[in-house]
Amino acid sequence: MDTSQYLEIFIEETKEHLQTLNEHILVLEKETDNVDTINEIFRAAHSLKGMAGTMGFTRMQRLTHDLENIFSEIRNGNMKVTDKLVDIMFDGLDALESYLDTIQETSTEGTEDNEDIIAALKEILENGVGKKDDSKKDAKKEDSKKDDKSDEKEEKTTSSNELKNIHNELKYLKSEIATLEESKSKEGTVYGMTVVLEKGCMLKVARAFLVFRTVEKFGEIIKTHPDSDEIENEHFEDNFSIIFLSQKTIEEVKKIINNVSEVKEVYVDEINVDEVLEKEQERLSKEKSDKPNDNNELSNKKAPQQKQKAVSKPVVNRSVRVDIEKLDVLMNLVSELIIAKNGLVSIGVNSNDVKASDGFNEQIEYLESITTNLHESVMKVRMVPIESVVNRFPRMIRDLSKKLNKKMELFMTGEDTELDRTVIDEIGDPLMHLLRNAADHGLENAETRLAAGKPEVGSIFLDAYQDGNNVVIEVRDDGNGIDVEKVKKKAISKGVISYEQAETMSDKEVIDILFRPSFSTAEVISDVSGRGVGLDVVKSKITALGGDIEAKSVLGQGSNFIIRLPLTLAIIQALMVEIGKEKYAISLGNIQTIEAVEYNEIKYVQSNEVINLRGTVIPIVRLADVLDVEPLEEKSEMLTVVIVAKGDKLAGMVVDNLIGQQEIVIKPLGKYINNNKMIGGATILGDGEVALILDVNALV
């Protein structure tokens, strides 16, 4: 069967199951008798095996089956969880992730059999690593097996009888009468078929539609029960029924349907259309003459149906997966709508007719309300919890702990903090690098920590939280911190700074050297990390996302890397300003206050202009000079200074005029323009003019 149309669903759901297994095996390693965790692991493995089998990925199915056998033994209490066992489990999960990567790239699972892992799993199963030797329990287990088989046989008989009843009822459902009458004029036999899927079958909906497609190849479907909408929404248990017209025999139909994987049983009966129509006519006549009895009969018939409905699965997750490209198109349409709104605003301002202008302005306000709500709705659709990125890090820290022979633990908060999907897709690698740095170079070994009076187990913290229009992510550790003097010496020896510069640099400025390309303080560069290795790449990625990163450290106490990211990369609230005769935009998220400053209030520190604002010394940036804008002929009596912030740093941007707050659409400048870092993009104003957006972080 062609299962390619279900590949995307398979990939998404496999990722979820593998993440569940990773998370719960980490818990199991610490809480070896946690029954809920063991059951969750077994369920995820069983689901994964079924999905792989359905899609025809036999290698993946085989490996998952062997893992499932181990989980089954643990669940039954026949095997203890040991460090060796957990290591092999994680090796198996890594192999499954490798299969998934290959499937994503090539739509096939590749040719790697992972025989070493399968052999290790089988050896554990046969030799019984941690297996409890209890002959009485073995005898008890044998008796239990017999009881299980007896119960299973009884249950199967009951189930079969119930299904036959449902199947027979189907033949006389009133709603099928019209379509059955129509079928009399066509060639072939009308059949009623009930298909029973394997218990625990994954992708039930996909299974059902594969059966429908198979039937359509040799017949014509008249009716399904439940109907196609209910089946599509998975509102059915493990069976469904079909009335169809075909020229095949009952045996041929059964044989074809049984070839569809995960089909347990198939019941097929010929429907005598004349008999059904005759019985229906009798039923209608009886309904007229004996309505109360018929109602009782009808209610009796409905009772089983209501009972079945009551135990059906509740709808837990009503979310849908949406292709990011479709959302990008939608976002672009919203962007154009906002530009159109700005155009109408511009016309409204220039209108001379007061009455027309009032009505026009009402429409503008209405349009503005719509565009703002539409924008917020689209943004909410695009927002994804940061959990989807950080949930793989506990496993990574666990592996690093073993590799580096250091005791460490990861603590995470704020996993439900949401970010734009575009940002989420890019932030994973920088965070992983910072965590590896903290584990390898930040935390000391157990002996050094104990000698310093610290706990033997090192702590790494990953905290995420929203701060205004930004999301802040902190990666902290309680390790040795950054040795500023060591960084200075390394920087001088590499010629990055001079000895004289090093004398006057603050600790913050020295730490910032770590973000320069190819700078590292590590004596030996390991395959894990070195503090500084790749930090320039981390900074570049975060800057490209419109964010910034800074590092703080106290020697002997630990380090803290703080990342600030914008909630969205598409539409922002901005302050429009004039510099000379040109218009520029500054993001409101960066602005603290706007001040009017007299010329005589400007002072100098180390030849740089500063102002003293309520006890805080703030450097000022004359944007006209930085941007090479022709100055205005008439100078105002006061300087207009926009105070902006980058983290805990403040700076004053000198502008010539304030236009006002405006919702703007960020447009990239494109690859043909050699973009200065001070410019974060452009926007189209209401009158069609292009205004550049200033990157405050770069300016500060």
DRENTIRO-72717 format. One record per residue (C-alpha): x, y, z. Coordinates in steps of 0.5 Angstrom, whole numbers, padded with zeros to 4 digits, always signed. Layout:
! residues N
XYZ/...
***
This chain:
! residues 700
+0000+0000+0000/+0002+0007-0001/+0003+0010+0006/+0007+0016+0003/+0001+0021+0005/+0002+0019+0012/+0010+0020+0013/+0009+0027+0015/+0004+0025+0021/+0009+0019+0022/+0015+0023+0023/+0012+0028+0028/+0009+0023+0032/+0015+0019+0032/+0019+0025+0035/+0014+0026+0040/+0014+0018+0042/+0022+0019+0042/+0022+0025+0047/+0017+0021+0051/+0022+0015+0052/+0028+0020+0053/+0024+0024+0059/+0021+0018+0062/+0028+0013+0062/+0031+0019+0065/+0026+0019+0071/+0026+0011+0071/+0034+0012+0072/+0033+0015+0079/+0026+0012+0081/+0027+0005+0079/+0020+0003+0082/+0016+0008+0079/+0010+0004+0076/+0007+0010+0072/+0014+0012+0069/+0015+0004+0067/+0008+0004+0064/+0008+0010+0060/+0015+0008+0057/+0012+0001+0055/+0006+0005+0052/+0010+0010+0048/+0015+0004+0045/+0009+0000+0043/+0006+0005+0040/+0012+0007+0036/+0013-0001+0034/+0006-0001+0031/+0007+0006+0027/+0014+0003+0024/+0010-0003+0022/+0005+0000+0019/+0009+0005+0015/+0014-0001+0013/+0020+0001+0017/+0022-0006+0019/+0029-0005+0022/+0026+0001+0026/+0020-0004+0028/+0025-0010+0030/+0029-0005+0034/+0023-0002+0038/+0020-0009+0039/+0027-0011+0042/+0027-0005+0047/+0019-0007+0048/+0021-0014+0050/+0026-0010+0056/+0021-0005+0058/+0016-0011+0058/+0020-0015+0063/+0021-0009+0067/+0014-0008+0068/+0012-0015+0070/+0018-0014+0075/+0022-0019+0072/+0028-0015+0071/+0031-0009+0075/+0034-0002+0072/+0041-0002+0072/+0046+0003+0070/+0048-0001+0064/+0041-0003+0062/+0039+0005+0062/+0046+0006+0057/+0044+0001+0052/+0036+0004+0052/+0039+0010+0051/+0044+0007+0045/+0037+0004+0042/+0034+0011+0042/+0039+0014+0039/+0039+0009+0034/+0032+0010+0033/+0033+0018+0032/+0038+0016+0027/+0033+0012+0023/+0028+0018+0024/+0033+0023+0021/+0034+0018+0015/+0027+0018+0014/+0026+0025+0014/+0032+0026+0009/+0030+0020+0004/+0023+0017+0006/+0027+0011+0007/+0030+0008+0014/+0037+0006+0011/+0041+0000+0011/+0044+0000+0018/+0041-0006+0022/+0044-0004+0029/+0046-0011+0030/+0051-0009+0036/+0045-0006+0040/+0040-0011+0038/+0045-0017+0040/+0046-0013+0047/+0039-0012+0048/+0038-0020+0047/+0044-0021+0051/+0040-0018+0057/+0034-0021+0056/+0037-0028+0056/+0042-0027+0061/+0037-0023+0065/+0042-0017+0068/+0038-0016+0074/+0033-0021+0073/+0030-0024+0080/+0031-0031+0081/+0025-0034+0084/+0022-0041+0081/+0016-0040+0085/+0015-0034+0081/+0016-0037+0075/+0011-0043+0077/+0006-0037+0078/+0007-0034+0072/+0006-0040+0068/-0001-0041+0072/-0002-0033+0070/-0001-0034+0063/-0006-0040+0063/-0011-0035+0066/-0009-0030+0061/-0010-0034+0055/-0017-0037+0058/-0019-0030+0059/-0017-0028+0052/-0021-0033+0049/-0027-0032+0053/-0026-0024+0051/-0025-0026+0044/-0031-0030+0043/-0035-0024+0047/-0032-0019+0042/-0034-0023+0036/-0041-0024+0038/-0042-0017+0039/-0039-0015+0033/-0043-0020+0029/-0049-0017+0032/-0047-0010+0030/-0046-0012+0023/-0053-0015+0023/-0056-0009+0025/-0052-0005+0020/-0056-0009+0014/-0062-0006+0017/-0061+0001+0018/-0066+0006+0016/-0061+0011+0013/-0058+0006+0008/-0065+0004+0005/-0065+0010-0001/-0058+0008-0003/-0059+0001-0003/-0065+0002-0008/-0061+0006-0012/-0056+0000-0012/-0061-0005-0015/-0060-0002-0022/-0053-0003-0022/-0049-0010-0023/-0046-0013-0018/-0047-0016-0011/-0049-0011-0005/-0044-0013+0001/-0044-0011+0009/-0037-0011+0012/-0035-0010+0019/-0027-0009+0019/-0024-0010+0026/-0017-0007+0027/-0011-0010+0032/-0012-0008+0039/-0007-0002+0040/-0007+0000+0033/-0003+0006+0031/-0006+0011+0026/-0013+0008+0026/-0015+0013+0021/-0010+0012+0016/-0012+0004+0017/-0019+0006+0016/-0018+0010+0010/-0013+0005+0007/-0019+0000+0007/-0023+0005+0004/-0018+0006-0002/-0017-0002-0002/-0025-0003-0003/-0026+0003-0008/-0021-0001-0013/-0026-0007-0013/-0032-0004-0011/-0037+0002-0010/-0038+0004-0003/-0045+0006-0001/-0045+0008+0006/-0040+0007+0012/-0041+0007+0019/-0039+0011+0023/-0039+0016+0017/-0033+0019+0014/-0033+0025+0018/-0033+0021+0025/-0028+0016+0022/-0023+0022+0020/-0024+0025+0027/-0022+0018+0030/-0029+0018+0033/-0029+0010+0033/-0026+0004+0037/-0023-0001+0034/-0028-0003+0028/-0032+0000+0023/-0037-0002+0018/-0038-0001+0010/-0044-0003+0005/-0041-0003-0002/-0043-0006-0009/-0038-0011-0012/-0037-0016-0017/-0032-0020-0013/-0034-0026-0008/-0034-0026-0001/-0028-0030+0000/-0024-0025-0005/-0026-0019-0001/-0024-0022+0005/-0017-0024+0002/-0016-0017+0000/-0018-0014+0006/-0014-0018+0010/-0008-0016+0007/-0008-0009+0009/-0004-0009+0015/-0006-0009+0023/-0013-0012+0020/-0015-0017+0026/-0022-0020+0023/-0026-0018+0017/-0034-0020+0017/-0037-0020+0010/-0044-0022+0009/-0048-0021+0002/-0054-0016+0003/-0061-0018+0000/-0063-0012-0002/-0071-0014-0004/-0071-0017+0003/-0068-0011+0007/-0073-0007+0003/-0079-0011+0005/-0077-0011+0012/-0076-0004+0012/-0083-0003+0009/-0086-0008+0015/-0082-0004+0020/-0086+0003+0017/-0093-0001+0017/-0092-0003+0025/-0089+0004+0027/-0096+0007+0024/-0100+0001+0028/-0096+0000+0034/-0092+0007+0036/-0091+0006+0043/-0088-0001+0042/-0084+0001+0036/-0081+0007+0041/-0079+0002+0046/-0076-0003+0041/-0072+0004+0038/-0070+0006+0045/-0068-0001+0046/-0064-0001+0040/-0061+0006+0042/-0059+0004+0049/-0053+0000+0046/-0051+0005+0042/-0051+0010+0048/-0047+0006+0052/-0042+0005+0046/-0042+0013+0045/-0041+0014+0053/-0034+0010+0053/-0031+0013+0047/-0025+0017+0047/-0025+0024+0049/-0023+0029+0045/-0016+0031+0048/-0012+0035+0043/-0016+0040+0039/-0010+0043+0036/-0007+0042+0029/-0001+0042+0025/+0000+0048+0020/+0006+0048+0015/+0010+0054+0017/+0010+0057+0010/+0002+0057+0010/+0003+0062+0016/+0008+0066+0013/+0004+0067+0007/-0002+0069+0012/+0003+0074+0016/+0005+0077+0009/-0002+0079+0008/-0003+0082+0014/+0003+0086+0013/+0000+0088+0007/-0006+0090+0010/-0003+0094+0015/+0001+0098+0010/-0006+0099+0006/-0009+0102+0013/-0003+0107+0014/-0004+0109+0007/-0011+0111+0009/-0009+0114+0015/-0004+0119+0011/-0010+0120+0006/-0015+0122+0012/-0009+0127+0015/-0009+0131+0008/-0017+0131+0007/-0020+0138+0008/-0027+0136+0008/-0028+0136+0016/-0035+0132+0015/-0032+0127+0010/-0026+0127+0014/-0030+0125+0021/-0033+0119+0017/-0027+0117+0014/-0023+0117+0021/-0028+0112+0024/-0027+0107+0018/-0020+0108+0020/-0021+0106+0027/-0025+0100+0025/-0020+0098+0020/-0014+0099+0025/-0018+0095+0030/-0019+0089+0025/-0012+0089+0023/-0009+0089+0030/-0014+0083+0032/-0012+0080+0026/-0004+0081+0027/-0005+0078+0035/-0009+0072+0032/-0004+0070+0027/+0002+0071+0032/-0002+0067+0037/-0002+0061+0032/+0006+0062+0030/+0007+0062+0038/+0011+0055+0040/+0013+0054+0047/+0020+0054+0048/+0019+0047+0051/+0020+0044+0044/+0027+0046+0044/+0029+0045+0051/+0026+0038+0053/+0032+0035+0049/+0037+0038+0054/+0036+0034+0060/+0038+0027+0056/+0044+0031+0053/+0047+0033+0060/+0046+0026+0063/+0050+0024+0057/+0056+0029+0058/+0056+0028+0066/+0058+0021+0064/+0063+0023+0058/+0066+0028+0063/+0066+0024+0069/+0063+0030+0073/+0057+0030+0077/+0052+0035+0075/+0044+0036+0074/+0040+0041+0070/+0034+0045+0073/+0029+0048+0068/+0024+0053+0069/+0019+0057+0064/+0019+0052+0059/+0012+0054+0057/+0014+0061+0055/+0012+0062+0048/+0017+0065+0042/+0015+0066+0035/+0016+0059+0031/+0022+0062+0026/+0026+0064+0033/+0024+0057+0036/+0027+0054+0030/+0034+0057+0030/+0035+0058+0038/+0036+0051+0039/+0044+0050+0037/+0046+0057+0041/+0043+0054+0047/+0046+0047+0046/+0053+0050+0046/+0052+0055+0052/+0050+0048+0056/+0056+0044+0053/+0060+0050+0055/+0057+0050+0062/+0058+0043+0063/+0065+0042+0060/+0069+0049+0062/+0064+0052+0067/+0063+0046+0072/+0069+0044+0076/+0070+0036+0078/+0068+0033+0084/+0074+0034+0088/+0075+0041+0086/+0068+0043+0088/+0069+0039+0095/+0075+0043+0097/+0072+0050+0095/+0066+0048+0100/+0061+0047+0094/+0056+0041+0093/+0059+0035+0090/+0054+0035+0084/+0054+0042+0080/+0048+0045+0078/+0046+0048+0071/+0040+0053+0070/+0036+0054+0064/+0031+0059+0066/+0026+0063+0060/+0021+0068+0062/+0018+0074+0058/+0020+0081+0059/+0016+0086+0056/+0016+0085+0048/+0022+0080+0049/+0023+0073+0052/+0029+0072+0056/+0033+0066+0057/+0039+0065+0062/+0044+0059+0062/+0047+0059+0069/+0052+0055+0072/+0055+0055+0080/+0062+0053+0077/+0068+0057+0077/+0066+0063+0073/+0070+0066+0068/+0077+0068+0070/+0078+0075+0067/+0086+0076+0068/+0086+0069+0064/+0082+0072+0059/+0086+0079+0059/+0093+0075+0058/+0090+0070+0053/+0087+0076+0049/+0094+0080+0050/+0098+0074+0047/+0094+0073+0041/+0094+0081+0039/+0087+0082+0040/+0088+0088+0045/+0094+0091+0048/+0097+0091+0055/+0095+0099+0056/+0088+0097+0053/+0088+0091+0058/+0090+0096+0064/+0084+0100+0063/+0078+0095+0061/+0073+0093+0066/+0071+0086+0067/+0065+0087+0063/+0069+0089+0057/+0074+0083+0058/+0068+0078+0058/+0066+0081+0052/+0072+0079+0048/+0070+0072+0049/+0065+0073+0043/+0070+0075+0038/+0071+0070+0033/+0075+0064+0034/+0077+0067+0041/+0078+0061+0047/+0081+0061+0053/+0081+0053+0053/+0088+0050+0054/+0086+0044+0050/+0080+0044+0046/+0076+0038+0047/+0070+0035+0042/+0065+0038+0048/+0067+0045+0048/+0072+0050+0051/+0069+0057+0054/+0069+0061+0048/+0069+0056+0042/+0064+0058+0038/+0061+0064+0042/+0062+0068+0036/+0057+0064+0032/+0052+0064+0038/+0052+0071+0038/+0052+0072+0031/+0046+0067+0031/+0042+0071+0036/+0044+0078+0033/+0041+0075+0026/+0034+0074+0030/+0034+0081+0033/+0036+0079+0040/+0043+0080+0044/+0047+0076+0049/+0051+0078+0055/+0055+0075+0060/+0056+0076+0067/+0061+0072+0072/+0063+0072+0079/+0070+0068+0080/+0069+0062+0084/+0061+0063+0084/+0059+0061+0077/+0057+0065+0070/+0051+0067+0067/+0049+0068+0060/+0043+0072+0058/+0040+0072+0052/+0034+0077+0050/+0030+0075+0044/+0024+0079+0041/+0017+0076+0041/+0016+0077+0033/+0020+0078+0027/+0015+0081+0023/+0011+0087+0026/+0013+0091+0031/+0011+0098+0035/+0016+0103+0033/+0017+0110+0035/+0018+0114+0028/+0023+0120+0028/+0026+0125+0024/+0034+0125+0023/+0035+0131+0018/+0030+0130+0013/+0030+0123+0013/+0025+0118+0017/+0027+0113+0022/+0024+0107+0026/+0026+0105+0033/+0023+0099+0036/+0019+0101+0043/+0021+0095+0046/+0028+0098+0047/+0026+0105+0049/+0026+0107+0056/+0024+0115+0056/+0025+0121+0052/+0028+0127+0055/+0029+0134+0053/+0036+0136+0054/+0039+0143+0054/+0046+0144+0051/+0050+0146+0057/+0048+0139+0060/+0052+0135+0056/+0059+0133+0059/+0065+0129+0057/+0068+0123+0060/+0074+0120+0056/+0072+0125+0050/+0065+0122+0050/+0059+0126+0050/+0055+0124+0056/+0049+0127+0060/+0047+0126+0068/+0040+0124+0068/+0037+0123+0075/+0044+0121+0078/+0045+0116+0072/+0051+0118+0067/+0049+0116+0060/+0053+0116+0054/+0049+0120+0048/+0050+0118+0040/+0049+0123+0035/+0045+0119+0030/+0046+0125+0025/+0053+0124+0025/+0053+0116+0025/+0048+0116+0020/+0052+0121+0016/+0045+0125+0015/+0046+0132+0013/+0044+0137+0019/+0038+0141+0019/+0040+0149+0018/+0036+0151+0024/+0038+0148+0030/+0033+0147+0036/+0034+0150+0043/+0034+0143+0046/+0036+0137+0044/+0031+0131+0044/+0034+0125+0046/+0031+0118+0046/+0034+0114+0052/+0034+0106+0050/+0037+0100+0053/+0040+0094+0051/+0040+0089+0057/+0043+0094+0063/+0046+0099+0059/+0043+0105+0057/+0045+0110+0051/+0041+0117+0049/+0040+0117+0041/+0040+0125+0039/+0034+0126+0034/+0032+0132+0031/+0024+0131+0031/+0019+0126+0034/+0013+0124+0029/+0010+0119+0034/+0008+0111+0035/+0006+0107+0029/+0005+0099+0028/+0010+0098+0023/+0012+0092+0018/+0019+0090+0018/+0022+0088+0011/+0029+0085+0010/+0033+0089+0006/+0035+0083+0001/+0042+0080+0000/+0044+0086-0006/+0045+0091-0001/+0051+0091+0004/+0047+0092+0010/+0050+0096+0016/+0049+0093+0022/+0046+0099+0025/+0040+0098+0020/+0035+0092+0022/+0031+0093+0016/+0026+0097+0013/+0019+0099+0013/+0014+0102+0008/+0010+0108+0011/+0003+0110+0009/+0005+0115+0003/+0010+0110+0000/+0016+0113+0003/+0021+0108+0005/+0024+0109+0013/+0030+0105+0015/+0029+0101+0022/+0035+0103+0027/+0038+0097+0031/+0039+0099+0038/+0043+0094+0040/+0048+0095+0035/+0048+0102+0036/+0049+0101+0044/
***
